[in-house]
């Protein structure tokens, strides 16, 4: 595509995404479906430009004020990720001069919000939690996430998977915490990679792998993944059960559960039973009351721990949406708890960084459910031989799992664990 046409395409796509009516990935995917003439390289450039602009929105909008012409074109120029000479060939002389001035701006000349690129309410909430680490956290949230894989132990071992990936020419290493994780350098395509096609490995952030490990599902048990989504943790749990017992994957979105089907086919699992439900009080859930050994509630949340992957969320979420999510999280957790038999394990998790969705929900549940006792996460992780377990935990005696992108190079995750008293 001609440089000028590509820049125009980027500007149009940024304008559509910045309406914030739908998730950015959905808007980008729809644009690609509508324009089949775009090749793989052009699609990568478009996607990278959009996400770069979302990550540095406040800085780019401030720089764009000094330019002229369409705001969206100026943002497209600032976010353009490709060859600089290619970009310059699409610009007018005034635009080139303006861009050189933008390039010369140093961090010292920027206001705080233009450096961290977070809405004020979120910046304040995060600074209150991490204090002097705030700048490091903000910087980590503005970096793309690494590509992590989970090894499917039903089919191979981590050492064999590593060797296969390296033989395919990829730079791969073990993850520091998850005993099942592999981290790849860069963003290689996995679609035709033998280890991926055969189901030896599956894409899953290291933090998400740790959530599945905390459930510690065993052979022959009855287990529920209450908010399964596309099934990343479902697959990890099924493998931990060694393809035995019965694993229910509940979700209110049949579309998300449909996305699980090809992943299930690759995994070799036959103990997973996807079930679309209407809500957390669905009759299909009530039938299992008191029958389940373990339940994972990876609750719907703000997703603010995944800003490295979904930077649009920081502009789409508000204190009001967070508050409404917390109410839903309480309702889902209460319904899920009813499924457990005495001695059963309940894991509540989110990919949020905010206490309102994490510790506050867990504390409210504990206060209202005296028949559940909290299990310190640090003890569970050490029992699972997770390295440096104490560094992954917070609260009194390591009661919570608390993962931070700047500390652990994972998405931001929280988890609490309870045992139903006998």
N, C-alpha and C positions, 0 to 999 in steps of 0.2 A: 504494500500500500504506500502511496506517495506520502511523504512526511506531513504535508499540510492536511491531507485527508485524515491521517491517523490522529493528528492533534485535534482536529475537529471532532472526531469520534470520541476521543477521551473527554473533551469538554462536554459533549452531549451526555455521556454516561455519568460524569460527575454531577451534572445538574439533576439527573434523575435520582441518583443515590441520595443527594443532599435534601431531597424532600422528606426523607426519613419516614416514609409511609410503610416501607417493607424492609426486611433485612437486606444488607448490602449484597450478600452472596446471591440472594434470590433475584435482585434487580440485575446484577451482572449476568447471571445465567439466562435470564429472559432476553436480555439484549443480544447475547450470543445466539440464542435460538432464532431470533428475528433476523439476524445478519449472518447467514451461513457462509458468506464469502470470506469471513475472517479466518485467517490461518492460525496455526498454533502459536507462532511467534507473536502475531498481532494480539491474540487473546491474552497472552502472558503480559505483554506491555500494557494493555488496557487494564487488566486486573491489578497489576502492580501499581499503576498510576493512581487508580481509585483508592487503594488501601493506603498508599503513602500519603495521599491528601487527607484521608480520614484520620490517620495517626497524627498528622501535624496541622490539623485544621486551623487552630487559633494562630499559629505562627504564619501559615500561608495566607490566611485572610488578612492579617496585619500587613504583610509584605505586598499583598495584591492591591492595597489601597493606593499605593504610589504609582501604579501602572495605569494604563488606559485600555479602552475596549471592554469586551465582555469579561465579567468576573470569572465565569466558568473557564474561559480560555486562559486567563491568567493563572488560575488554580491548576489547570492542566499543564501549563508550562512549568510551574514550580514542582509539580509532582511527577513529571516525566522521568521514567527510570532508565531509559535506554541510552544509546550512544549520544554524547553531547553534540558532536558534529551533525548527526542526523537531525537532532532537535533544532539546531541553529539554522539549518537549511529551510525550516518551516517558518522562521520568524522574520518579521520586518526589522528594519534598522532600529526604530525606537524600542521595539521589544527586546532586542539584543542588548541595548544600552541599559534598559531597566533590569534585565536579568543579571547583568554584570554587577549592578548596584546591589541587588538582592544577595548575590553570592558573597559580597564583601561584608555583609552584616555579621558581626560576631555575637556569640552568646552573651557577652557582657553588655551588649546594647539592647538585649531583649528583656522585656518584663517577665516576671516569673511565670505567668500563665502562658506566655509564648514559648517558654522552654518546656514546661511539663505538658501542655496541650490536654488539659483535663478541665471539665466544667468546675466552677468554683465549689459547688456543694460536694462533689466527689473528692476534689483535692483536699478539702478541709477534713472530710471523713477519714481519708487515708493518712494524712499527716498526723491526725490525732492518735492513730494506732501505731505508726512506725517511727514517728519523731524524726531524728536526724537521718534516718534511712529513706526519707521521702524522695529525695532527688534520685537515688539509685532505683527505687521502686518505679517512679515515673518513667525513668529512662528505659527500664526493662519492659514496661508495658508498651512502649513505642517501638520495640524491636519485633520483627517476625519471630514466631515460635520455631524451635527446631522440629525436625520430623522424627518422632519416636515410633518404634514398633514394639509389639508384644509377641514373644515367641509362643507358638501353640504347642504345648508340651504333649498333646495327643499325637503329634506328628514328628517332632524333632526336639533336640535340645539346643540351648542357647549357643553353645560352642559350635555346633554344626551349622546353625543358621548364620552365625557370624562369618564362618568360612565361606558359605555359599554366597553371601552378599559381597564379600570382598573379592571372591572369584569373579563376580559379575562386574567388577570394576568400581564398586561403591566404597566410600570411606565410612566405615562403621565401627562403633565401639559400644561397650556395655554402658548402661545407665548407672549412675552412682547409687541409687537406692533400690529400685525394683529389681529383684533377681530374675525377672522375665524380660527386661527391657533392653532394647538396642536403639542407639541414637545415630541417625545418619547425618552426614555433612551435606549442606545444600538442600535442594528440593528436587531430587531425582524422580522421574516418572516411574511408578510401580506397576503400571497396567500390564506390562509384558514380562515383568520380572518373575522368573520361575518360582522363587520362594514365596512370593505373594500369590501368584496364580494357583499354586498347589495348596495354599492355606497354611504354610509353615509359619508365616508371620502375618500380623494384622496391625493396621495403624491404630495406635492408642497412646495418648500422652502418658508419660511416666506417672504423673499424679493420679490419673484415672486408674492406672494399673494398681496403685496402692490401695485405692478404695475397694476394688474387687478382692484384693488380698485380705483386707480387714474382715470381710464377711467370712472368710475361711471355710467355705462350703465343703462338705465331705461327700464321699461316695454314698449313694443310696438315699440321700436326704431329700426332703421336700423343701424347695427354695423358691423365693419370689424376688424378681427384680421389678419393683413396683412402678418405676417410671423409666422404662427400658429405652425409649427413644429408638435410635438406629442400632442399638444393641452392642456397643463396644464392651461394656462391662458384662453384659449377658454372656458374650462369647468367652470372656475370661473366667467367669464363674462356672460355666458349663465344662470348660476344660479342667478346672480345679476339681470338679465332681467326677472327673474321668469318664464323662459321657454316661453316667449312671444316675439313678434317682429321677426326679422330675423337677424341671426348672421352668417356672411360669414367667413370661416376659409380658408384663402389662404396660399398656400405654393408651392414652386417649386419642392418639393420632394413628389411624390405620396407615396413613402415608409413610410415617416414620417406621412403622413395623414392616412395611413392604420393603424398605431399604435394608432390613435385616436379612431378607431371604437369600440374596446372593452371597452374603457374608457367611451365613449358616452353611450354605452348600460348600463353600471353600473349606470351612472349619472341620467338617467331618462329624459335627455334633448331631445327635438324634434325640437328645433328652430335653431339648428346648421346645416350649409350647407357647408361641406368641398369641396373645389375647388382646383384642381391642376392646376397651371399656369406655363407658359413657362419662364416668366420673369416679371419684374415689369411694363412693358408696354403692357402686354397681353390684347387682345381685350375684354376678359371677365371682366377685371378691368375697361376699358374705358367706358363700358356700364353703370357703376354706378357713373360716374362723376356727382358731385353736388347733389347726392341723399342720402348721408350717414350722420347720426347724430354723430357718434363717430368712430374713427379709432385708433387702437393700432398698432404701428410699433415696435415690439421687434426685432430689426434688427440683421442680421447675424454679428458676431463680433469675436474678438480674443478669447472670452470666458475666459479671464484671471481673471475674478472675481469668477470663479468656480474651482480654482485650488485645493480646498479641495476635490472635487469630481473627477476632471480630471487633475491630476498632470502632465500628459504627455504634456499638452498644453504649459507649460513654456519652453519645449524643442523643440516643433514643430513650435511655432510662432517666428517671427523675426520682426524687425522694418519695413522691406519691406512688409511682409504680413499684418501688421497693417495698413500701408499706403494704400494698395490696398483695404482693408476692408472699410476704411473711404470714399473712392470714391464711393464704392457700397452703403454705408449707405446714402450718400447724394442723390444718384439716387432713391433709394427706398423711402426715405422720401418725395422727391418732387412728385413722382407718387402718393403716398398715400394721400398727401395733396389735390390733385385734386378731390378726392372723396367727400370731405366734403361740406355740404350745409352751408349757412351762419348761424353763431351761433354754428356750430359744434365744437367738441373737438378733438384735435390731441395729442396723447401721443407718444413720441419717447423714446425708452428704449434700453439699452444694459446690458449684464452681463460682461462688461469690467471695468477695473480700470484705463484706460488710457484716459487723456483729449483729445487726438487726435480722439478718437472714440465717445467722449461724449460731453463735453462743446464746443469743436471746431466745431463739426457737428451742434449742436444746434444754435450756434452763426451765422454760415454761412447761415443756413436756415432762421433765423430771418432777417438777413440783406437783403436777396433776396426775402422775402415774406412779404411785408409791409401790406398785407391784413390779416395777422395773428398777434394777440397780445399774448404775453407770459403771462401765469397765474402762479403766485407763487405757487409752490408745497406745501409750508408750510401751506398756507391758505386752500388748498384742503384737506390736511391730518387732519387739525384741524376740518374742517367741517365734516369729516368722523369719528371723535372721535378717531383718532389714538393717543395713548398716547405718550407724549414727542416728538411731531412732529418736533419741531425745531432741535432736536439732529439728525434727519435723513436727514437734508437738508444742502445745501451749497449755496454759491453765494450770491449776493445782495438781501436782504430781503427774503432769503430762496427760491430762484427761482428754484433750482434743487433738485431732490432727489439724495442723495449720500450715499449708504450703503457700509460699510466696515466690513469684517469678524471679525476683532479684536475689533471693537467698538460695533457692533450690533449682532454678532453671526449669520449673514445671509451670503449668497453669496454676492459678490460685485456687486452692481447694480447702474445704473444711469438712471434718467428719467427727461425729460422736457415736459412741457404741454403748448399747445397753444389753443386759441379760434379763429375761423375764424370770422372776423368782419362782421357785418350785413350791 
